[in-house]
Structure formats: structure tokens, C-alpha cells
């Protein structure tokens, strides 16, 4: 008997790692520049990404919080990277968010539809 969620297990670890990356980025932004908005945004979006990864680990169909979080961060940080041309931190978070958004989007589009 095969577990239904086994193909998505690596995504959960990636999701929790992604959430930690986002939260750590906010903490580092605060530590280096004293930026309270970086701290708040990093912890907020990191928490949302962690919630999304948790929800996804409980039910592979519950992808929407994680998809919205990674898509929003890809857009925001992508614009910051475009304007500043600085890879750290905007380019790194934009790239990671875009990859996570694409991975989640592909999983949504390729999963079988229930009738």
C-alpha cells in the first residue's frame, strides 16, 4: 500500500526551509541595518510560509496559503531586486520565492482532479 502524500514529502522540507530562510532574512536585516520593517516582514511572511508548509503536510490539497505567500514575496522582492540590482537579500528571496511558487503551481496543475 502506497501513502498518498509520499511524493510531496520533500516539498514539505523545502517549505519549512523556505520559511526559515524568509524569517532569517528579516532577522538579519534587523541585525545589520536596524530595520524594524525588515524584521516584521520577515517574521510575518516566514510565519505564513511555515503555516502553509504545515497545512500542505497535513493535506496535499491545502496549498493556497503557501502559494499566495510565495507568489506575493516573489513579486515584492522581485521588484526590489529589479530596482536595486542587489542579490542580497532581494534577489535571493525573489529567486527562492519564484522557485517555490513554480513548484507549488506545478503540483496544483498536475494533481488528478477528483470528481
PLY file of the C-alpha trace (Angstrom):
ply
format ascii 1.0
element vertex 115
property float x
property float y
property float z
element edge 114
property int vertex1
property int vertex2
end_header
0.00 0.00 0.00
1.42 3.35 -1.03
0.96 6.51 1.01
-0.91 9.17 -0.93
1.25 12.09 0.25
4.67 10.46 -0.18
5.62 12.27 -3.44
5.13 15.64 -1.72
7.21 14.92 1.40
10.38 16.61 0.03
8.30 19.72 -0.72
7.39 19.99 2.97
11.04 20.05 3.99
11.71 22.58 1.26
8.73 24.57 2.50
9.92 24.67 6.10
13.42 25.54 4.90
11.99 28.32 2.76
10.02 29.66 5.74
13.18 29.63 7.85
15.10 31.43 5.08
12.49 34.19 4.90
12.33 34.65 8.68
16.12 34.58 8.99
16.39 37.22 6.27
14.17 39.54 8.30
16.22 38.95 11.43
19.49 39.59 9.60
18.05 42.77 8.06
17.21 43.99 11.54
20.59 42.98 12.99
22.63 44.60 10.21
20.65 47.75 9.46
18.30 48.10 12.43
15.36 47.77 10.02
12.21 47.08 12.00
10.14 46.75 8.78
12.53 44.01 7.58
12.14 42.19 10.87
8.35 42.49 10.83
8.01 41.46 7.18
10.48 38.60 7.53
8.74 37.16 10.57
5.27 37.73 9.11
5.98 36.13 5.73
8.19 33.45 7.30
5.34 32.58 9.65
2.84 32.45 6.79
5.19 30.24 4.77
5.64 27.96 7.78
1.85 27.78 8.21
1.48 26.98 4.53
4.12 24.24 4.70
2.40 22.77 7.75
-1.02 22.85 6.07
0.46 21.22 2.99
2.00 18.46 5.12
-1.43 17.75 6.60
-3.36 17.80 3.32
-1.65 18.00 -0.10
-4.68 19.87 -1.49
-4.34 22.71 1.04
-1.77 24.69 -0.92
-3.35 28.14 -1.13
-1.75 29.95 1.84
1.69 28.75 0.77
1.05 29.60 -2.89
-0.18 33.11 -2.04
2.75 33.76 0.33
5.45 32.64 -2.10
3.78 34.45 -5.01
3.50 37.69 -3.05
7.12 37.52 -1.92
8.28 36.69 -5.45
6.55 39.83 -6.71
7.64 42.19 -3.93
11.23 41.02 -3.71
11.46 40.67 -7.48
10.63 44.37 -7.84
13.15 45.26 -5.12
15.81 43.20 -6.91
14.93 44.80 -10.25
15.24 48.30 -8.78
18.37 47.74 -6.67
20.20 45.05 -8.68
21.43 43.68 -5.33
21.31 39.92 -5.00
21.33 40.03 -1.22
18.69 39.89 0.14
16.14 40.80 -2.53
17.47 38.59 -5.32
17.89 35.55 -3.09
14.38 35.78 -1.62
12.85 36.59 -5.02
14.55 33.57 -6.60
13.63 31.21 -3.77
10.05 32.52 -3.78
9.74 32.14 -7.54
11.04 28.56 -7.38
8.66 27.70 -4.53
5.73 29.34 -6.34
6.56 27.38 -9.52
6.89 24.09 -7.62
3.56 24.62 -5.87
1.87 25.73 -9.09
3.08 22.66 -10.96
1.85 20.39 -8.16
-1.59 22.04 -8.31
-1.80 21.77 -12.09
-0.61 18.17 -12.31
-2.55 16.56 -9.49
-5.51 14.45 -10.52
-8.92 16.10 -10.31
-11.50 14.50 -8.08
-14.98 14.06 -9.45
0 1
1 2
2 3
3 4
4 5
5 6
6 7
7 8
8 9
9 10
10 11
11 12
12 13
13 14
14 15
15 16
16 17
17 18
18 19
19 20
20 21
21 22
22 23
23 24
24 25
25 26
26 27
27 28
28 29
29 30
30 31
31 32
32 33
33 34
34 35
35 36
36 37
37 38
38 39
39 40
40 41
41 42
42 43
43 44
44 45
45 46
46 47
47 48
48 49
49 50
50 51
51 52
52 53
53 54
54 55
55 56
56 57
57 58
58 59
59 60
60 61
61 62
62 63
63 64
64 65
65 66
66 67
67 68
68 69
69 70
70 71
71 72
72 73
73 74
74 75
75 76
76 77
77 78
78 79
79 80
80 81
81 82
82 83
83 84
84 85
85 86
86 87
87 88
88 89
89 90
90 91
91 92
92 93
93 94
94 95
95 96
96 97
97 98
98 99
99 100
100 101
101 102
102 103
103 104
104 105
105 106
106 107
107 108
108 109
109 110
110 111
111 112
112 113
113 114
